[in-house]
Amino acid sequence: MKRILILSAALCSGLLTASAQDNTMSFFVTSVGLGKGANLGGLAGADAQCQSLAEAAGSTGKTWHAYLSTSDTDAKDRIGSGPWSNAKGQKIADDVASLHSDANNINKETALDEKGNTINGRGDQPNKHDILTGSMPDGTKAADQSCNNWTSDGDGVAMMGHHDRMGLDDSAAAKSWNSSHASRGGCGQEALKGTGGDGLFYCFATN
């Protein structure tokens, strides 16, 4: 009996440890890109970056996908059904429909990286508010605006959103988290930096 109790205690301790390591985070902005502009190694490379950053930050037991559209994939179909919360437990959206509506809670204070840090926005130096998406406001693909399906750091364009919901004016596009404007000057790292980006993207837990 004593041996059973000891084994049970050890098992419970292991379960508690695993639970403690797994936080509630199910959404974040990548703290770093891959350093190759919009060349993320395709969706597989972007997903792997999401997974790696999340696990390094202590998130376990989740499958992570990048919020990116390609020529044959809509970002909204890659991210599960929600709800999603950031690293501080703040809810971002309940489901796909609310995420792509005015009801979402994405702004500079909530669009945190995987470590719970804020991302530089408009007015900060350097500005990093251009987030790669390749998407229209409803989460569907923006035609030919994914830098050759996220494999090019040369010619091409990428649709980007503003995580801080701020732009040059008060238009809907300037305030869009996922579909603000296309990159200018190509898909390379310096081209993205030129308009206020750094090759960052959104990550969502699908489960």
ABEGO torsion letter per residue (X at the ends): XAAAAAAAAAAAAAAAAAAAABBABABBBBABBAGAEABAGEAAAAAAAAAAAAAAAGBBGBBBBBBBBBAABBAAAAAEAOBBBBAAGBBABABAAAAABAABABBAAABBBAAGBBBBBBGBOBBAABBBAGBBAAGBBBBGAAGGGGABABBEBBBBBBAAGBBABABAAAABAABABBBBGEABAAAAAAAGBAGBBBBBBAX
